[in-house]
Amino acid sequence: MTVEKLSAPGERARCEELAERISHYHDGRWPKGSAECSEVEAHLAECPRCAELLDDYRAITSAARLVRSTDAPPADAEKMSRRVRARLRSRVFMRRLKWAGAGVGFAAAAAAAVVALMVLPGTAPPPGGLAREEPKERPGKVAPELASGERPKGEPETPAAELVRRADVGPDPRKARRDYEELVRGIEEARARGGRRPDDGVHLVGRTTEPRRRRPPPAPRATVVPAPPLLGVVLGYRGDPGKTPVVFVEGVVAGSPADRAGLEPGDVVLAIDAQSVRGRSLEAVAGLIRRAGPGAKITITYGRGGETHEVEAVLAAER
Amino acid sequence: MKSAPSTDVNRPDATSEAGAESDGLPELVRRFRAGDEAAFDQIVRRLTPRLHSLALRTLGSAEAAEEAVQDAWVRIYDRIGDVKDPETFLGWAIRVTLSRVHDEFRSRARERAAREGLASLRTAAGSPRAGMSASEREDLARVLREALAAIDDTHREVFVLREIEGLSHAEVARTLGIPEGTVWSRLSYARRMLRDYLGRRRDDVT
């Protein structure tokens, strides 16, 4: 393990202050020779950590350019237009099914499924307003003539399509819901008996009858920052979608000050010595810990299981 | 130690490159808002290539890009009333698409951490692009996309528009409807977060 020379607290603060400017410098915000540019360059010349930061920014930009230069196969705008139209029409169908003024939401609960039926052209529209004239648009699963809206000649009506044609979903919204669910069950049974064909003339879209499964929480992603061990934690960094990224304890060294203080993996670091770490980078949080110095006592505020806790830890003496 | 500022290669104004697709767009938007459905179809045909390539480059998957752009168009159709000035439609449509791209990120985020990610990117920074194989390039792109999935939407969209789409800071500001100063600071923060995510070194204990 390499041991880094600890910077003075003033130097670390300076680095933090300049971190944003280093990003601007990387983007060429100031002309060469300007006061701002010179200030950053002077700091880069004497600070290996910040020079490394700049190198990392360059690497990230290079990767982004790689992504930018990726050959993107041209989109089929015509196909996109047809698909968007199909989706918009199926929604009009949904509104028709809701029966104006009914005010009954079909999808009130997980078990109360709402589906839209898309029937390929060629099947006669059934009574009750279930008419649908939508080409099925899944590439690779439908014959070209079906995608263009024509049923192949000689193709018999499938059991599922016949069910849809004969269905009579009446105006009463409560009954309509039951009829609808019965129709979906009938279609699924017909498919189970006859074997599912991708082009049986009926396409169920929208939510299924299965309860929607909750997405599992994202696995924590960890990065760690190099530093001499004072507390005995491995810090991680997790960016949950839509939330401010958090720094958390990914690991605790057995017998370390962190272990004695009762910190555990998964604890979210909230504050160090009453200074909030919200929105700070991993390095900044580690810096706050190290700034106290070897042998110092620090107060760590952390979150665990939805509750906030506070502990004191005595940092290890200098090795 | 390098001292020269790493300026990006000057890129022509993105909106001028998009001249063909922007021509007559406000008029089509007005017609659509007035009830002309065919105008909407024309807008879809005209802008799909651009929105699709934005989604494809960012997500790295043709299937995901197709879903995101389709969803975006449905939302654009529904929310066209939000567009007060047809001249701003293009930027608004890009923002809607980015929002759907964010959703795709969330639903397709990989659980595997990008180990050694930053080391790989550093190596790439020093390598001539021509010397990299297609699979190496794809690996790096994947590493970056995984990192992008881990940061929040607000900062990701600035990074995507600036670094992947290559828009200038001013163009990003116009597209997102935010001050240019905010673009600079959000970009800086996005880079810090990406760096934090990507930088993994062994035995690093605090």
HADDOCK unambig.tbl for C-alpha pairs under 7 A between the chains (distance, minus, plus):
assign (segid A and resid 1 and name CA) (segid B and resid 203 and name CA) 6.29 0.50 0.50
assign (segid A and resid 20 and name CA) (segid B and resid 185 and name CA) 6.96 0.50 0.50
assign (segid A and resid 20 and name CA) (segid B and resid 188 and name CA) 5.51 0.50 0.50
assign (segid A and resid 23 and name CA) (segid B and resid 188 and name CA) 5.27 0.50 0.50
assign (segid A and resid 24 and name CA) (segid B and resid 184 and name CA) 6.90 0.50 0.50
assign (segid A and resid 25 and name CA) (segid B and resid 5 and name CA) 5.96 0.50 0.50
assign (segid A and resid 26 and name CA) (segid B and resid 5 and name CA) 5.72 0.50 0.50
assign (segid A and resid 26 and name CA) (segid B and resid 6 and name CA) 4.92 0.50 0.50
assign (segid A and resid 26 and name CA) (segid B and resid 7 and name CA) 6.28 0.50 0.50
assign (segid A and resid 27 and name CA) (segid B and resid 6 and name CA) 6.36 0.50 0.50
assign (segid A and resid 27 and name CA) (segid B and resid 7 and name CA) 5.24 0.50 0.50
assign (segid A and resid 27 and name CA) (segid B and resid 8 and name CA) 6.50 0.50 0.50
assign (segid A and resid 28 and name CA) (segid B and resid 5 and name CA) 5.78 0.50 0.50
assign (segid A and resid 28 and name CA) (segid B and resid 6 and name CA) 6.29 0.50 0.50
assign (segid A and resid 28 and name CA) (segid B and resid 7 and name CA) 4.67 0.50 0.50
assign (segid A and resid 41 and name CA) (segid B and resid 3 and name CA) 6.03 0.50 0.50
assign (segid A and resid 45 and name CA) (segid B and resid 1 and name CA) 6.60 0.50 0.50
assign (segid A and resid 56 and name CA) (segid B and resid 122 and name CA) 6.62 0.50 0.50
assign (segid A and resid 56 and name CA) (segid B and resid 195 and name CA) 6.91 0.50 0.50
assign (segid A and resid 57 and name CA) (segid B and resid 191 and name CA) 6.68 0.50 0.50
assign (segid A and resid 58 and name CA) (segid B and resid 125 and name CA) 6.79 0.50 0.50
assign (segid A and resid 59 and name CA) (segid B and resid 121 and name CA) 5.16 0.50 0.50
assign (segid A and resid 59 and name CA) (segid B and resid 122 and name CA) 4.95 0.50 0.50
assign (segid A and resid 59 and name CA) (segid B and resid 124 and name CA) 6.89 0.50 0.50
assign (segid A and resid 59 and name CA) (segid B and resid 125 and name CA) 4.83 0.50 0.50
assign (segid A and resid 60 and name CA) (segid B and resid 121 and name CA) 6.41 0.50 0.50
assign (segid A and resid 61 and name CA) (segid B and resid 163 and name CA) 6.49 0.50 0.50
assign (segid A and resid 62 and name CA) (segid B and resid 125 and name CA) 5.64 0.50 0.50
assign (segid A and resid 63 and name CA) (segid B and resid 121 and name CA) 6.37 0.50 0.50
assign (segid A and resid 63 and name CA) (segid B and resid 140 and name CA) 6.44 0.50 0.50
assign (segid A and resid 63 and name CA) (segid B and resid 141 and name CA) 6.37 0.50 0.50
assign (segid A and resid 63 and name CA) (segid B and resid 144 and name CA) 6.78 0.50 0.50
assign (segid A and resid 64 and name CA) (segid B and resid 163 and name CA) 5.74 0.50 0.50
assign (segid A and resid 64 and name CA) (segid B and resid 164 and name CA) 5.28 0.50 0.50
assign (segid A and resid 65 and name CA) (segid B and resid 163 and name CA) 6.94 0.50 0.50
assign (segid A and resid 65 and name CA) (segid B and resid 164 and name CA) 6.22 0.50 0.50
assign (segid A and resid 66 and name CA) (segid B and resid 137 and name CA) 6.83 0.50 0.50
assign (segid A and resid 66 and name CA) (segid B and resid 141 and name CA) 6.66 0.50 0.50
assign (segid A and resid 67 and name CA) (segid B and resid 57 and name CA) 6.15 0.50 0.50
assign (segid A and resid 67 and name CA) (segid B and resid 141 and name CA) 5.46 0.50 0.50
assign (segid A and resid 67 and name CA) (segid B and resid 164 and name CA) 6.44 0.50 0.50
assign (segid A and resid 68 and name CA) (segid B and resid 57 and name CA) 6.46 0.50 0.50
assign (segid A and resid 68 and name CA) (segid B and resid 164 and name CA) 4.91 0.50 0.50
assign (segid A and resid 68 and name CA) (segid B and resid 165 and name CA) 6.34 0.50 0.50
assign (segid A and resid 70 and name CA) (segid B and resid 57 and name CA) 6.86 0.50 0.50
assign (segid A and resid 72 and name CA) (segid B and resid 53 and name CA) 6.06 0.50 0.50
assign (segid A and resid 72 and name CA) (segid B and resid 56 and name CA) 6.80 0.50 0.50
assign (segid A and resid 72 and name CA) (segid B and resid 57 and name CA) 6.99 0.50 0.50
assign (segid A and resid 74 and name CA) (segid B and resid 49 and name CA) 6.47 0.50 0.50
assign (segid A and resid 75 and name CA) (segid B and resid 48 and name CA) 6.88 0.50 0.50
assign (segid A and resid 75 and name CA) (segid B and resid 49 and name CA) 5.26 0.50 0.50
assign (segid A and resid 75 and name CA) (segid B and resid 52 and name CA) 6.31 0.50 0.50
assign (segid A and resid 77 and name CA) (segid B and resid 45 and name CA) 4.74 0.50 0.50
assign (segid A and resid 77 and name CA) (segid B and resid 48 and name CA) 5.57 0.50 0.50
assign (segid A and resid 77 and name CA) (segid B and resid 49 and name CA) 6.55 0.50 0.50
assign (segid A and resid 78 and name CA) (segid B and resid 45 and name CA) 6.04 0.50 0.50
assign (segid A and resid 81 and name CA) (segid B and resid 41 and name CA) 6.02 0.50 0.50
assign (segid A and resid 81 and name CA) (segid B and resid 44 and name CA) 5.82 0.50 0.50
assign (segid A and resid 81 and name CA) (segid B and resid 45 and name CA) 6.13 0.50 0.50
assign (segid A and resid 84 and name CA) (segid B and resid 70 and name CA) 6.14 0.50 0.50
assign (segid A and resid 84 and name CA) (segid B and resid 73 and name CA) 6.84 0.50 0.50
assign (segid A and resid 84 and name CA) (segid B and resid 74 and name CA) 6.61 0.50 0.50
assign (segid A and resid 88 and name CA) (segid B and resid 74 and name CA) 6.96 0.50 0.50
assign (segid A and resid 218 and name CA) (segid B and resid 111 and name CA) 6.64 0.50 0.50
assign (segid A and resid 219 and name CA) (segid B and resid 111 and name CA) 5.58 0.50 0.50
assign (segid A and resid 221 and name CA) (segid B and resid 113 and name CA) 5.80 0.50 0.50
assign (segid A and resid 222 and name CA) (segid B and resid 197 and name CA) 7.00 0.50 0.50
assign (segid A and resid 223 and name CA) (segid B and resid 196 and name CA) 6.28 0.50 0.50
assign (segid A and resid 223 and name CA) (segid B and resid 197 and name CA) 5.69 0.50 0.50
assign (segid A and resid 223 and name CA) (segid B and resid 198 and name CA) 6.99 0.50 0.50
assign (segid A and resid 223 and name CA) (segid B and resid 199 and name CA) 5.98 0.50 0.50
assign (segid A and resid 223 and name CA) (segid B and resid 200 and name CA) 4.95 0.50 0.50
assign (segid A and resid 224 and name CA) (segid B and resid 200 and name CA) 5.73 0.50 0.50
assign (segid A and resid 224 and name CA) (segid B and resid 201 and name CA) 6.55 0.50 0.50
assign (segid A and resid 224 and name CA) (segid B and resid 204 and name CA) 5.76 0.50 0.50
assign (segid A and resid 225 and name CA) (segid B and resid 204 and name CA) 5.61 0.50 0.50
assign (segid A and resid 226 and name CA) (segid B and resid 204 and name CA) 4.45 0.50 0.50
assign (segid A and resid 226 and name CA) (segid B and resid 205 and name CA) 6.47 0.50 0.50
assign (segid A and resid 227 and name CA) (segid B and resid 204 and name CA) 6.26 0.50 0.50
assign (segid A and resid 227 and name CA) (segid B and resid 205 and name CA) 6.20 0.50 0.50
assign (segid A and resid 227 and name CA) (segid B and resid 206 and name CA) 5.51 0.50 0.50
assign (segid A and resid 228 and name CA) (segid B and resid 205 and name CA) 6.76 0.50 0.50
assign (segid A and resid 228 and name CA) (segid B and resid 206 and name CA) 6.17 0.50 0.50
assign (segid A and resid 229 and name CA) (segid B and resid 205 and name CA) 5.29 0.50 0.50
assign (segid A and resid 229 and name CA) (segid B and resid 206 and name CA) 4.61 0.50 0.50
assign (segid A and resid 230 and name CA) (segid B and resid 206 and name CA) 5.93 0.50 0.50
assign (segid A and resid 231 and name CA) (segid B and resid 206 and name CA) 5.86 0.50 0.50
assign (segid A and resid 232 and name CA) (segid B and resid 205 and name CA) 6.08 0.50 0.50
assign (segid A and resid 232 and name CA) (segid B and resid 206 and name CA) 5.76 0.50 0.50
assign (segid A and resid 233 and name CA) (segid B and resid 205 and name CA) 5.64 0.50 0.50
assign (segid A and resid 233 and name CA) (segid B and resid 206 and name CA) 5.47 0.50 0.50
assign (segid A and resid 234 and name CA) (segid B and resid 204 and name CA) 6.71 0.50 0.50
assign (segid A and resid 234 and name CA) (segid B and resid 205 and name CA) 4.90 0.50 0.50
assign (segid A and resid 234 and name CA) (segid B and resid 206 and name CA) 6.18 0.50 0.50
assign (segid A and resid 237 and name CA) (segid B and resid 197 and name CA) 6.72 0.50 0.50
assign (segid A and resid 239 and name CA) (segid B and resid 150 and name CA) 4.88 0.50 0.50
assign (segid A and resid 239 and name CA) (segid B and resid 151 and name CA) 5.10 0.50 0.50
assign (segid A and resid 239 and name CA) (segid B and resid 152 and name CA) 6.53 0.50 0.50
assign (segid A and resid 240 and name CA) (segid B and resid 150 and name CA) 6.54 0.50 0.50
assign (segid A and resid 241 and name CA) (segid B and resid 106 and name CA) 6.58 0.50 0.50
assign (segid A and resid 241 and name CA) (segid B and resid 150 and name CA) 6.94 0.50 0.50
assign (segid A and resid 241 and name CA) (segid B and resid 151 and name CA) 6.90 0.50 0.50
assign (segid A and resid 241 and name CA) (segid B and resid 152 and name CA) 5.43 0.50 0.50
assign (segid A and resid 242 and name CA) (segid B and resid 152 and name CA) 5.25 0.50 0.50
assign (segid A and resid 242 and name CA) (segid B and resid 153 and name CA) 6.11 0.50 0.50
assign (segid A and resid 243 and name CA) (segid B and resid 152 and name CA) 6.32 0.50 0.50
assign (segid A and resid 244 and name CA) (segid B and resid 152 and name CA) 6.89 0.50 0.50
assign (segid A and resid 281 and name CA) (segid B and resid 192 and name CA) 6.99 0.50 0.50
assign (segid A and resid 281 and name CA) (segid B and resid 193 and name CA) 6.78 0.50 0.50
assign (segid A and resid 281 and name CA) (segid B and resid 196 and name CA) 6.97 0.50 0.50
assign (segid A and resid 282 and name CA) (segid B and resid 196 and name CA) 6.38 0.50 0.50
assign (segid A and resid 286 and name CA) (segid B and resid 206 and name CA) 6.21 0.50 0.50
